[in-house]
């Protein structure tokens, strides 16, 4: 064997730059290979954290989300709540509630007038500016406008309360606010919800309130709007022409009402 023809290049003859580059390349490859697993773990961690955040936030979202149902002037609106309870809104009235939180707490906020038919279940609360009305399963009417407040019980039992007082109503009973909460029996309880059928009955009602109801039902403005210190008894239906209704209402007092 001719050893003169065999040449072995010693490692030390390589330049410093070559040795450095080779070593760095090996380190980079090793680091890249070893870094893949922690990256997967990081992705799983962030995914789990995202799911946990959603689980935590869902109850808050359910509690915050509020649905509004509005009956404008000249309109009535029928609403079915998540549990099947029914609400009829009179003109210029609205309710709000939390549909995603409904089976935890049945709460409704009311502005205006509404008739409720409540399915049996947990306590059902209607909140107005003046009082809270609480029931389990019943039918009742609530009128809450400005400083006027009236609750009429048609079936079941109704609890009317604020921070200082509380009364229980049974069928054919009514609670109304007149500087204090007054409870009375009424003979024609169905007349209190005639508005659902477009019928309006007034017994010794201030004329100003009658005109306000006419404006609300027909979405109009009526003149004159002052000097209406009379009590009116009568009725009208929404099927009648508003001009005819105004003539009938104004005639006993010698007042000629006009639509603006």
MIRO-977174 format. One record per residue: residue number from 0; z, x, y negated of N, C-alpha, C in turn; residue in one letter; chain. Coordinates in steps of 0.02 Angstrom, whole numbers, plus 32768, in hexadecimal, padded with zeros to 4 digits. Layout:
     k    n_z    n_x    n_y   ca_z   ca_x   ca_y    c_z    c_x    c_y   r   c
   NUM      Z      X      Y      Z      X      Y      Z      X      Y   a   A
...
This chain:
     k    n_z    n_x    n_y   ca_z   ca_x   ca_y    c_z    c_x    c_y   r   c
     0   8000   802B   803C   8000   8000   8000   8000   802C   7FC3   x   A
     1   7FD2   801E   7F96   7FCB   8047   7F59   7FF4   8029   7F22   x   A
     2   802D   8047   7F16   805A   802D   7EE3   8043   8039   7E9D   x   A
     3   8011   8065   7E97   7FF9   8074   7E53   7FD5   8038   7E34   x   A
     4   7FBA   800C   7E61   7F93   7FD4   7E47   7FBE   7F98   7E36   x   A
     5   7FFD   7F9A   7E4B   802A   7F61   7E3D   8052   7F6F   7DFE   x   A
     6   804B   7F41   7DCF   806F   7F49   7D8F   809D   7F0D   7D84   x   A
     7   80DA   7F1C   7D79   810B   7EE6   7D69   811F   7EEE   7D21   x   A
     8   8113   7EB8   7CFC   8122   7EBB   7CB4   816A   7EAB   7CA9   x   A
     9   8191   7ED8   7C90   81D8   7ECC   7C85   81E2   7E96   7C4F   x   A
    10   8218   7E6F   7C5A   8228   7E38   7C2B   8235   7E52   7BE6   x   A
    11   8251   7E8E   7BE2   8265   7EA7   7BA1   822B   7EB8   7B74   x   A
    12   81EC   7EBA   7B93   81B2   7ECA   7B69   819C   7E8E   7B3F   x   A
    13   81B6   7E50   7B50   81A3   7E15   7B29   81C3   7E19   7AE4   x   A
    14   81A1   7DFF   7AB5   81BC   7E01   7A72   81F7   7DD2   7A6B   x   A
    15   821F   7DDB   7A38   8259   7DAF   7A2C   8242   7D67   7A1F   x   A
    16   820A   7D60   79FC   81F2   7D1C   79EC   81DE   7CF7   7A2A   x   A
    17   81BC   7D1A   7A5A   81A7   7CFA   7A97   81E3   7CE3   7AC1   x   A
    18   8213   7D11   7AC7   8250   7D00   7AEE   8274   7CC5   7ACE   x   A
    19   827B   7CC4   7A8D   829D   7C8D   7A68   8279   7C4A   7A72   x   A
    20   8236   7C4C   7A6C   8210   7C0F   7A72   8215   7BF1   7AB8   x   A
    21   8212   7C1C   7AEC   8219   7C04   7B31   825E   7BE6   7B3D   x   A
    22   8290   7C08   7B26   82D5   7BF0   7B2F   82E0   7BAD   7B0B   x   A
    23   82C7   7BA8   7ACF   82CF   7B6A   7AA7   82AA   7B30   7AC7   x   A
    24   826F   7B3F   7AE5   8249   7B0B   7B07   826F   7AF0   7B42   x   A
    25   828F   7B1C   7B69   82B8   7B07   7BA2   82F3   7ADC   7B8D   x   A
    26   8313   7AF2   7B58   834D   7ACC   7B3F   8339   7A87   7B26   x   A
    27   8300   7A83   7B04   82E8   7A44   7AE9   82D9   7A13   7B21   x   A
    28   82B7   7A2C   7B56   82A6   7A01   7B8F   82E4   79E7   7BB1   x   A
    29   8317   7A12   7BB9   8355   79FE   7BDA   837B   79CB   7BB1   x   A
    30   837D   79D7   7B6F   83A0   79A9   7B43   837F   7964   7B43   x   A
    31   833C   7964   7B42   8317   7925   7B42   8325   78FD   7B81   x   A
    32   8325   7920   7BBA   8331   78FF   7BFA   8377   78E3   7BFE   x   A
    33   83A8   790A   7BE7   83ED   78F4   7BEA   83FC   78BD   7BB7   x   A
    34   83D4   78B8   7B82   83E2   7887   7B4C   83CA   7841   7B5B   x   A
    35   83A2   7838   7B91   8387   77F6   7B9F   83BC   77C4   7BB3   x   A
    36   83EC   77D7   7BDB   841F   77AA   7BF4   844D   7790   7BBD   x   A
    37   8467   77BB   7B90   8490   77A2   7B58   846B   7771   7B2C   x   A
    38   8428   777B   7B25   8402   774E   7AFB   8401   7708   7B19   x   A
    39   83F9   7705   7B5D   83FA   76C4   7B7E   843E   76A2   7B75   x   A
    40   8473   76CA   7B7B   84B6   76AF   7B72   84C0   7693   7B2C   x   A
    41   84A3   76B6   7AFB   84A8   769E   7AB5   8486   765B   7AAC   x   A
    42   844B   7655   7ACB   8427   7615   7AC5   844F   75DC   7AE4   x   A
    43   846C   75E7   7B1F   8496   75B5   7B3E   84D2   75A3   7B14   x   A
    44   84EE   75D5   7AF4   8529   75CA   7ACA   8518   759D   7A8F   x   A
    45   84DF   75AC   7A6E   84CB   7583   7A34   84B9   753C   7A49   x   A
    46   849A   7535   7A84   8488   74F2   7A9D   84C7   74C9   7AAA   x   A
    47   84F8   74E9   7ACB   8537   74C7   7ADA   855B   74B4   7A9A   x   A
    48   855A   74E1   7A69   857B   74D3   7A29   8559   7498   7A05   x   A
    49   8516   7495   7A0A   84F2   745E   79EA   8504   741C   7A0A   x   A
    50   8508   741A   7A4D   851A   73DC   7A70   8561   73C7   7A5D   x   A
    51   858F   73F7   7A5A   85D4   73E8   7A48   85D8   73CC   7A01   x   A
    52   85B0   73E9   79D4   85B0   73D1   798E   8597   7389   798A   x   A
    53   8563   7379   79B3   8548   7335   79B3   857D   7304   79CD   x   A
    54   85A0   7318   7A03   85D4   72ED   7A20   860B   72DF   79ED   x   A
    55   861D   7313   79C7   8651   730C   7994   863A   72E0   795B   x   A
    56   85FA   72E8   7947   85E1   72C4   790C   85CF   727C   791A   x   A
    57   85BE   726B   7959   85A7   7227   7968   85D8   71F1   7952   x   A
    58   861A   71F6   7961   8648   71C2   7949   8649   71BC   78FD   x   A
    59   8643   71F5   78DB   8643   71F3   7891   8605   71CF   7877   x   A
    60   85CB   71DE   7897   858D   71BE   7883   8592   7172   788F   x   A
    61   85AD   7160   78CA   85B5   7119   78DB   85E2   70F5   78A8   x   A
    62   8616   7117   7892   8645   70F8   7862   8626   70F3   781D   x   A
    63   85FF   7125   780A   85E3   7127   77C6   85A9   70F7   77BE   x   A
    64   857E   70F2   77F1   8541   70C9   77EA   8552   7080   77DE   x   A
    65   8539   7065   77A7   8547   7020   7793   8506   6FFA   778B   x   A
    66   8505   6FBD   77A4   84CA   6F92   779D   84D8   6F5B   776B   x   A
    67   84AA   6F4F   773E   84B2   6F1B   770B   8480   6EE2   7717   x   A
    68   8497   6EA5   7713   846C   6E6A   7718   8474   6E42   76D7   x   A
    69   843C   6E36   76B5   843F   6E17   7672   8412   6DD9   766F   x   A
    70   842F   6DA3   7656   8408   6D67   7647   8401   6D64   75FB   x   A
    71   83C4   6D6C   75E2   83B9   6D6C   759A   83BE   6D26   757C   x   A
    72   83B7   6D23   753A   83B7   6CE2   7518   837C   6CB9   7533   x   A
    73   838B   6C79   7540   8357   6C4D   7559   834C   6C50   75A4   x   A
    74   8373   6C79   75C7   8369   6C81   7610   83AB   6C7C   7636   x   A
    75   83A5   6C66   7674   83DC   6C68   76A4   83C8   6C99   76DB   x   A
    76   83FA   6CB3   7700   83EA   6CE4   7734   8419   6CDA   776F   x   A
    77   83FC   6CD8   77AC   8423   6CD3   77EA   8427   6D19   7809   x   A
    78   8463   6D2D   781B   846F   6D70   7837   8494   6D6A   7879   x   A
    79   847E   6D90   78AB   84A1   6D94   78EB   84C0   6DD9   78F0   x   A
    80   8502   6DDC   78F8   8526   6E1B   78FD   8522   6E38   7944   x   A
    81   8534   6E77   794E   852B   6E98   798F   854A   6E73   79CB   x   A
    82   8581   6E4E   79C0   85A2   6E2B   79F7   8589   6DE3   7A00   x   A
    83   8556   6DD0   79D9   853C   6D8C   79DC   855A   6D5C   79AA   x   A
    84   858D   6D71   7985   85A8   6D48   794F   8572   6D3A   791B   x   A
    85   8574   6CFE   78FE   853F   6CEA   78CF   855B   6CE2   7889   x   A
    86   8531   6CF5   7859   8543   6CEE   7812   8509   6CCE   77ED   x   A
    87   8518   6C99   77C7   84E6   6C7B   779B   84F9   6C8D   7754   x   A
    88   84CC   6CB0   7731   84DA   6CC4   76EC   84BB   6C93   76BB   x   A
    89   84E3   6C7C   768B   84C9   6C53   7655   84A3   6C7F   7624   x   A
    90   8480   6C60   75F5   8459   6C86   75C4   8486   6CB5   759D   x   A
    91   846A   6CEE   758A   848D   6D22   7564   84CF   6D36   7586   x   A
    92   84C9   6D45   75C6   8503   6D5A   75ED   84F0   6D95   761A   x   A
    93   8521   6DBC   762E   8513   6DF5   765A   854F   6E07   7684   x   A
    94   8540   6E24   76BE   8574   6E40   76E9   8561   6E88   76FB   x   A
    95   8593   6EAF   770D   8587   6EF2   7727   85B6   6EFE   7761   x   A
    96   859E   6F24   7793   85C7   6F32   77CE   85AE   6F73   77EF   x   A
    97   85D4   6F8C   7820   85C3   6FCA   7842   85AD   6FBB   7889   x   A
    98   856C   6FB5   7896   8554   6FA0   78D9   8567   6FD0   7911   x   A
    99   8567   7011   7903   8576   7043   7937   85C1   7047   7945   x   A
   100   85E9   702A   791B   8632   702B   7922   864D   6FE6   7933   x   A
   101   861F   6FB6   793F   8631   6F6F   7942   8662   6F60   797A   x   A
   102   8658   6F7D   79B5   8684   6F6C   79ED   86C6   6F91   79EA   x   A
   103   86CE   6FBD   79BB   870F   6FDC   79AD   8736   6FB1   797C   x   A
   104   8712   6F98   7949   8733   6F70   7914   8701   6F40   78F5   x   A
   105   870D   6EFF   78FB   86DF   6ECC   78DF   86F4   6EBD   7897   x   A
   106   86D4   6EDF   7868   86E4   6ED7   7822   86A5   6EC8   77FA   x   A
   107   86AA   6E96   77CE   8671   6E83   77A3   868A   6E7F   775B   x   A
   108   8663   6E9B   772D   8671   6E93   76E6   8642   6E5E   76CA   x   A
   109   865E   6E31   76A3   8638   6DF8   7688   863A   6DF6   763D   x   A
   110   85FF   6DE9   761F   85FA   6DD8   75D9   85D1   6D97   75D5   x   A
   111   85EE   6D63   75B9   85CA   6D23   75B4   85E7   6CEF   75E3   x   A
   112   85BB   6CCC   7607   85D1   6C97   7634   85AE   6C9D   7677   x   A
   113   85D5   6C91   76AD   85B8   6C96   76F0   85DF   6C69   7720   x   A
   114   85BA   6C50   7752   85D8   6C2A   7788   85D6   6C55   77C7   x   A
   115   860F   6C5A   77EA   8615   6C86   7825   8622   6C5D   7864   x   A
   116   85FF   6C6E   7899   860E   6C55   78DC   861D   6C93   7906   x   A
   117   865C   6C9E   7915   8672   6CDD   7933   867B   6CD7   797F   x   A
   118   865D   6D06   79A3   8666   6D09   79EC   86AD   6D22   79FB   x   A
   119   86CA   6D09   7A31   870D   6D1E   7A44   870E   6D68   7A55   x   A
   120   8746   6D88   7A45   874C   6DD0   7A52   8785   6DEC   7A29   x   A
   121   877E   6E2B   7A15   87B2   6E4A   79EC   87B3   6E2A   79A7   x   A
   122   87E5   6E3B   7980   87EC   6E1E   793D   87AE   6E2A   7913   x   A
   123   8797   6DF5   78F2   875C   6DF6   78C7   8774   6DEE   7880   x   A
   124   8766   6E1F   7855   8780   6E1E   7810   8747   6E17   77DE   x   A
   125   8751   6DEC   77AE   8723   6DE5   7775   8748   6DFB   7736   x   A
   126   872F   6E2F   7715   874F   6E4A   76DA   872A   6E32   769C   x   A
   127   874F   6E16   766C   8733   6E04   762B   875A   6E28   75F5   x   A
   128   8746   6E1E   75B7   876B   6E3E   7580   87B2   6E25   757B   x   A
   129   87BE   6DE7   7591   8800   6DC9   7588   882C   6DCD   75C7   x   A
   130   8811   6DB6   75FF   883A   6DB0   763C   8814   6DCA   7679   x   A
   131   8839   6DD1   76B0   881B   6DE0   76F0   8824   6DA3   771D   x   A
   132   87EF   6D91   7740   87F1   6D59   776F   87EC   6D76   77B6   x   A
   133   881B   6D64   77E2   881D   6D7F   7826   881C   6D47   7859   x   A
   134   87F1   6D4F   788C   87EC   6D1D   78C1   87E0   6D41   7904   x   A
   135   87E5   6D1A   793B   87D2   6D34   797D   8791   6D15   7994   x   A
   136   878B   6CD4   798E   874D   6CB2   799F   8750   6C6D   7981   x   A
   137   8726   6C60   794F   872C   6C21   792A   86EF   6C19   78FD   x   A
   138   86EF   6BE3   78D5   86BB   6BDA   78A2   86DD   6BC8   7860   x   A
   139   86C3   6BE5   782B   86E3   6BDC   77EA   86B2   6BEE   77B3   x   A
   140   86C1   6BD8   7776   8697   6BE6   773C   86C0   6C0C   7708   x   A
   141   86A2   6C3F   76EB   86C3   6C67   76B7   8699   6C66   7678   x   A
   142   86B9   6C55   7640   8699   6C58   75FE   86BF   6C8C   75D5   x   A
   143   869C   6CC0   75BF   86BD   6CF5   7598   868E   6D0D   7562   x   A
   144   8696   6CF1   7526   866D   6D04   74ED   869A   6D0C   74B0   x   A
   145   8692   6D45   748E   86BB   6D53   7452   8704   6D47   7462   x   A
   146   8725   6D1A   743D   876C   6D0D   744A   8777   6CCE   7474   x   A
   147   8741   6CB5   7493   8747   6C7A   74BE   8749   6C8E   7507   x   A
   148   8777   6C71   752C   877E   6C81   7573   8794   6C43   759A   x   A
   149   876F   6C31   75CE   8780   6BF8   75F8   876E   6C07   7641   x   A
   150   879B   6BF5   766E   878E   6BFA   76B6   8799   6BB6   76D5   x   A
   151   876A   6B9F   76FD   876F   6B5F   771F   8769   6B6A   776A   x   A
   152   8799   6B50   7790   8799   6B57   77D8   877A   6B19   77F8   x   A
   153   8747   6B24   7823   8727   6AED   7846   873F   6AE8   788E   x   A
   154   8746   6B21   78B0   8760   6B21   78F4   878D   6B5E   78FD   x   A
   155   87BB   6B5A   792E   87E6   6B93   793C   881C   6B9C   7908   x   A
   156   8832   6BDB   7900   8865   6BED   78CF   884C   6C26   78A4   x   A
   157   8860   6C24   7864   884B   6C57   7834   8889   6C70   780F   x   A
   158   8890   6CB1   780C   88C6   6CCF   77E5   88AA   6CEB   77A4   x   A
   159   88C7   6CD6   776C   88B2   6CEE   772A   88EB   6D16   770D   x   A
   160   88DE   6D53   76F8   8916   6D7E   76E2   8900   6DB0   76AE   x   A
   161   8931   6DC8   7689   892A   6E03   765E   896A   6E2B   7668   x   A
   162   897A   6E58   7639   89B4   6E83   7642   89F6   6E5E   763A   x   A
   163   89F4   6E23   761B   8A33   6E01   760B   8A3E   6DBF   7630   x   A
   164   8A09   6D9F   7649   8A12   6D5E   766A   89DF   6D54   76A1   x   A
   165   89EF   6D24   76CC   89C4   6D15   7705   89CC   6CCC   7718   x   A
   166   8994   6CA9   7727   8997   6C63   773C   8969   6C5A   7779   x   A
   167   897B   6C29   77A3   8953   6C18   77DD   8931   6BD5   77D1   x   A
   168   88EF   6BD3   77DD   88CA   6B95   77D6   88B4   6B7D   781B   x   A
   169   88B7   6B3C   7825   889C   6B1C   7861   8864   6AED   784A   x   A
   170   883F   6ACE   7879   8806   6AA4   7865   8817   6A70   782F   x   A
   171   87E8   6A68   7801   87EE   6A39   77C8   8821   6A50   7794   x   A
   172   882F   6A90   7793   885B   6AAC   775F   8834   6ADE   7735   x   A
   173   8849   6AE4   76F6   8827   6B10   76C7   885B   6B36   769E   x   A
   174   884C   6B76   7692   8876   6B9F   7666   884C   6BB3   762A   x   A
   175   8867   6BAB   75EF   8842   6BBE   75B3   8870   6BE2   7582   x   A
   176   8851   6C0C   7559   8877   6C33   7529   8876   6C10   74E5   x   A
   177   88B2   6C03   74CB   88B9   6BE7   7487   88F9   6C04   7469   x   A
   178   88F3   6C44   7457   892D   6C6C   7440   895D   6C7C   747A   x   A
   179   8958   6C56   74AE   897C   6C65   74ED   8955   6C43   7525   x   A
   180   8965   6C54   7563   8942   6C37   759C   895D   6BF2   75AB   x   A
   181   8931   6BC0   75A9   8944   6B7B   75B5   8922   6B63   75F6   x   A
   182   8948   6B41   7620   892D   6B26   765F   892D   6ADA   765B   x   A
   183   88F6   6ABC   7671   88F2   6A73   7670   88C8   6A5A   76AA   x   A
   184   88D1   6A1A   76BB   88A8   69F9   76EE   886C   69DB   76CB   x   A
   185   8833   69DB   76ED   87F7   69BD   76D1   87DA   698B   7704   x   A
   186   87BF   6954   76EA   87A6   691E   7716   8760   692E   7730   x   A
   187   8733   693E   7704   86ED   6949   7718   86DE   6994   771C   x   A
   188   86FA   69B4   7750   86F3   69FD   7755   86AA   6A12   775B   x   A
   189   8681   69E8   777A   863A   69FA   7783   8615   6A01   7741   x   A
   190   862E   69DF   770D   860C   69E4   76CC   860F   6A2B   76AF   x   A
   191   8641   6A51   76C5   8648   6A95   76AA   8610   6AC2   76C4   x   A
   192   85EE   6AAE   76FA   85B7   6AD7   7713   8574   6AB2   7710   x   A
   193   8571   6A7C   76E8   8532   6A59   76DE   84FD   6A87   76BF   x   A
   194   8513   6ABB   769C   84E3   6AE9   767D   84B5   6B09   76B1   x   A
   195   84CC   6B0D   76F0   84A2   6B29   7725   8463   6B00   772F   x   A
   196   8469   6ABE   7722   8430   6A90   7729   840E   6A83   76E6   x   A
   197   8420   6AA9   76B3   8401   6A9F   7672   841D   6A64   764C   x   A
   198   845A   6A4F   765E   847B   6A17   763C   84B8   6A30   7616   x   A
   199   84C2   6A16   75DA   84F8   6A2F   75B0   851E   69F3   7593   x   A
   200   855F   69F0   75A4   858A   69B9   758F   85C0   69D3   7562   x   A
   201   85CB   69B2   752A   85FE   69C7   74F9   862D   698D   74EA   x   A
   202   866D   699C   74EC   86A0   696A   74DB   86CE   6988   74A6   x   A
   203   86C7   696E   7469   86EF   6987   7430   86EB   69D3   742A   x   A
   204   86AE   69EC   742B   86A2   6A35   7425   868D   6A44   73DD   x   A
   205   86A8   6A79   73BE   8693   6A8C   737B   8647   6A90   7376   x   A
   206   862B   6A71   7342   85E2   6A6E   7339   85C4   6AB4   7338   x   A
   207   85E7   6AE4   731C   85CE   6B28   7319   85C1   6B43   735F   x   A
   208   85EE   6B34   738E   85E5   6B4C   73D3   85AB   6B28   73F6   x   A
   209   85A1   6AE9   73E4   8568   6AC4   7401   8527   6AE3   73EB   x   A
   210   8522   6AF3   73AA   84E5   6B12   7390   84DA   6B57   73AF   x   A
   211   850F   6B7C   73B9   8509   6BBE   73D9   84EE   6BB7   7420   x   A
   212   8504   6B83   7443   84EB   6B78   7488   84A1   6B65   7487   x   A
   213   848D   6B3D   7457   8446   6B2A   7451   841C   6B68   7442   x   A
   214   8433   6B92   7415   840F   6BD0   7406   840A   6BFC   7444   x   A
   215   843F   6BFF   746A   8441   6C29   74A6   8410   6C10   74DB   x   A
   216   840E   6BCE   74E5   83E5   6BB2   751B   839A   6BB3   750B   x   A
   217   838A   6BAB   74CA   8343   6BA9   74B8   832A   6BEA   7498   x   A
   218   8356   6C1A   7490   8345   6C5A   7470   8326   6C4E   742B   x   A
   219   834C   6C2A   7401   8336   6C1B   73BD   836F   6C29   738D   x   A
   220   835F   6C26   734C   8392   6C2A   7317   838E   6BEB   72EE   x   A
   221   83C8   6BCE   72E0   83CB   6B8C   72C0   83EA   6B91   727B   x   A
   222   83CE   6B6B   724C   83EA   6B64   7209   83FB   6B1A   71FD   x   A
   223   8430   6B0B   71D7   8461   6B3A   71BC   8492   6B50   71F2   x   A
   224   84B1   6B8A   71E6   84E0   6BA5   7216   8528   6BA4   71FB   x   A
   225   8531   6B84   71C1   8574   6B80   71A3   8585   6B37   7195   x   A
   226   85C4   6B2D   717E   85DD   6AE9   7171   85D6   6ABC   71AE   x   A
   227   85EB   6AD6   71E8   85E5   6AB0   7226   862A   6A9F   7242   x   A
   228   8658   6A8D   7216   869D   6A7E   722A   86A4   6A36   7242   x   A
   229   8680   6A26   7277   8684   69E3   7295   868E   69EB   72E0   x   A
   230   86A4   69B5   7300   86A9   69B3   7348   8672   6987   7364   x   A
   231   8650   699F   7396   8616   697B   73B1   8622   6967   73F9   x   A
   232   8610   692A   740A   8610   6912   744F   85CB   68F7   745F   x   A
   233   85AE   690F   7494   856B   68FB   74A7   8550   6929   74DC   x   A
   234   850F   6923   74E9   84F1   694E   751D   84A7   6957   750F   x   A
   235   848A   6988   752F   8441   6992   752D   842D   69B7   756C   x   A
   236   83ED   69B7   757B   83D2   69DD   75B3   83A0   6A0F   7599   x   A
   237   8399   6A45   75BE   836C   6A7A   75A8   8323   6A65   75AB   x   A
   238   8316   6A2F   75D0   82D1   6A16   75D5   82BB   69F5   7593   x   A
   239   82EA   69E2   7569   82D9   69C4   7529   82BF   69F8   74F8   x   A
   240   8297   69E0   74C9   827D   6A0B   7494   82B8   6A1E   7466   x   A
   241   82BD   6A5E   7453   82F6   6A73   7429   82FA   6A4F   73E6   x   A
   242   82C0   6A3E   73C9   82C0   6A19   7389   82E0   69D4   7392   x   A
   243   82D1   69B4   73CB   82EE   6972   73D9   8339   6978   73E4   x   A
   244   834E   69AC   7406   8395   69B7   7413   83BA   69C0   73D1   x   A
   245   839E   69E7   73A4   83BE   69F4   7363   83C4   69B5   7339   x   A
   246   8392   6989   733D   8395   694A   7319   83CF   691F   7333   x   A
   247   83D5   691C   7375   840A   68F3   7394   844F   690E   7382   x   A
   248   8456   6950   7384   8497   696F   7376   84AA   6968   732D   x   A
   249   847A   696E   7300   8489   696D   72B8   8490   6928   729B   x   A
   250   8473   68F5   72BB   8472   68B2   729F   84B7   6895   728F   x   A
   251   84EA   6899   72BB   852C   687C   72AB   854C   6899   726D   x   A
   252   8537   68D6   7259   8557   68F8   7221   8529   68FC   71E4   x   A
   253   84EF   68DD   71E9   84C0   68DE   71B1   84A5   6924   71A3   x   A
   254   84A0   694E   71D7   8487   6992   71D0   8441   6997   71EF   x   A
   255   8413   69B4   71C9   83CF   69BF   71E3   83C7   6A08   71F6   x   A
   256   83CA   6A14   7237   83C4   6A58   7251   837A   6A6B   7257   x   A
   257   836B   6AAA   7249   8327   6AC3   7250   8328   6B06   7275   x   A
   258   82F1   6B12   7299   82E9   6B52   72BC   82CB   6B84   728C   x   A
   259   82E9   6BBF   7288   82CF   6BF3   725B   8289   6C09   7272   x   A
